[in-house]
Amino acid sequence: MVVEEFRPAFGRGLAVVVAVFAVVLVVFVVATSGVGDAVATVPWMLLFSTCCWAIFWNPRVVVSDGGVRLVNVTRTIDVPWPAIESVETRFALTLVTAYGRYAAWAAPAPGAGGALRNSMRSRQRVVDRGAEVEAVTMGEVPGTASGDAARIVRRRWERLRADGFLDDPRLEFDKPPIRWHWQMALVVAG
C-alpha cells in the first residue's frame, strides 16, 4: 500500500523556529536572571512550543488506498474513498462527502497576494513550455498548500475510479471515523 503524506513546509519550519526561540529564551533567562526565573519560564515556553507543534507541525493530509486521513488541530477524520463526492479548494482543501464537508487544516488556500504570485509563476512556466494555460481557482494553483494537497488526493481518487474500485460505492459507516485529540486539550489545560 502506497501512502502519500502532505504537510506544508512553512508550518514545519515555523514550529522549529518557535522551539529554537523557546530554548534560546530559557537559556537567556538562566544566564541573566538565574535558575529560579527559568523554572517559571519553562512551562510557558513548553506550552507555547506545544501549541505551535499542534497548529503548524502535526496537521497533515494522508492519502492511502483506504481513503484520506485529515489530521487537524482538534481531531483526525478518516474519509473512505467511496464517500468522497468532490474535492474543493476554495478556502482550504475540502472533501465533500456523503457524510458532509471536511476541511484540512494542513492545506489552506492561499491569500490573494500569494495566489497571484504563484499563479503568475506557474502560468509563466506553462507559457515557456508552449502549453495552453487553463483557468484555475486560487486554491488550485500549483505550489500552494491547497493546490498540492488536492492534486495528491485527486490523482489517487481518479486512479481508483479508473480501475473500477469506486463503480458501486457502499459506505461502511453512518459517519466517518473521527478521533478527537483530547491529549492536546489536557496539555493546554495543564
N, C-alpha and C positions, 0 to 999 in steps of 0.2 A: 504494500500500500504506500503510495507516494503522498507525503504530507507537505503542503506548502504553507509557510507562515509569513504573514505580513506584519511588520512593526515599523513605524516611521523612525527614521534615523534621528530626526530632530529631537523627538521625545526622549530617546535613549541618551543622546548627548546632553540634553538639559538635565536629566536625572543624575548623570555622572558629575556634571559641573556643580550641581547643588550639593551632592555628597562630599565632593572635594572642598567646597566652600565651608561646609559644616565642620569638617575635620580641621581645616585651617583656622576657623574661628575658635574652636575649642583649644587648639594649641596656643593661639594668641592670648586667650583668656588665662590659660595656665601661666604663660610667660609674664603677663602684665599684672594679673590680679591674684594669682595663686590657685591652688587646687580647690579651695572652698568654693570660689566663684565658678570654677569649671564644673564642679559637681552640679551646681544649679543650672548651668548652661546645657549640659549634655542631654537631659531629657527633651528640652525644646529642639535641639538640633536633630535628635533621633526622630521626634515627631515630624519635623519639617522634612527631613530626608525620606521618611517612610511615606508621607503623603505624596511627595514628588515621585517616588517609585510607583505608588499605586496609580497616580494620574498619568504619568508620562512613560514609564518603562513597561509596566505589566500589561496594559491593554494591547490586544493583537487580534488578528483575524487568522484563523487556522482552517485551511481547506484540505479536506481528505475525501476518500471515496465514500465515507458515510454521510458527509454533509459539511456544513460550515459552522465553526465554533466562533462566537463573538465573545471575547473576553473583555468586558468593560470594567469600569472602576468598581461598581457595586455588585455586579452579577455576571455570570457566564451563561450564555444561551447556546444550546446545541440545536441547529436547524437542519433537519434531514433534507436531502435533495428533493424528494417528491413534494415537499411542502412549498418549495420556492416557486413563486409565480413570476416575479421580475426582480431586477436589480436596479436601484436608483442611486443617484449621486448628487442630488440637489443640495442638501446641507451636509451630508455625510454618506458613506456607503450605507445604504439601507436595503435590507432584504424584505421584499413584500412577499408575505407567505399566506398560506391558508389559515394560519394562526393569528396573523396580524403583521405589523411592521416592526422591524428590529434594526436599530442603527448601531454602527460600530464606532465606539469612542476612538479607536486607533486610526480611523480613516475619515477625518473631516474633509469637507470640500474646502478649497482654498478661498481666501478672501478675494475681492475684486482685483486688487493690485497684483497679488501672487498669480492668480489665474491669467491675467493679462500678460504678465512677463513670460510665464510658462507657455501660454498659447502662442505668443509671437515666436519663441524659440522653437517650439515643436512645428509650427507652420513653416518656419524658415527651413528646418531640416527636410520637411516634406517637399518644399519647393525646390531646394537644392538637388534633390534626387529626381526631380521632374515628375513627381506624382501629383495626382489631383488631391486637393485639400477638401476633406468632408467636414461639415459643421459638427461641432461637439459642444456640449454644455461645459461650464466652468469646472464642474466636478469630474468630467471625463478626460480632462487634459492629461496627457502623459507627463509623469514627473510629479504629479500631485498625489497626496496620500489616498484620496478617494478614487482617483483615476487608476492608480496602480493596483489597489486592492480589488476594485471592480473588475479589472482585466483578469486577475488571477481567478476570481470566482466565476466569471463568465466563461473563461476558457475551459475550466473543468466541467461546468454545468452544460455547455454546448457539446462537449465530447461525450458526456453521459447520455444526453438526448440523442445524439447522432448514432451512438452504439445501441440505442433501443432500451436502455435501462429505465427510462422515465416515460415509456409509452403508456403504461397503465398505472399511474401513481396512486399508491394507497398509503394513507397516513397511519402510523403505528400508535400515535398518542393523540389525546384530545388537545394537548398543548405541548409546546416544545419543552424538553428538559431544561430547567433553569436552576442554577445553583447560586445562592446569594453568598457574597463574600463577608460573612459575619465576623471573621477574624480581623479584618481591617477595621471594622467598626469598633471592636473591642480594643484594638491597639490605639486608635484615636481617642476613645473614651478613657482608656487607662492613662 
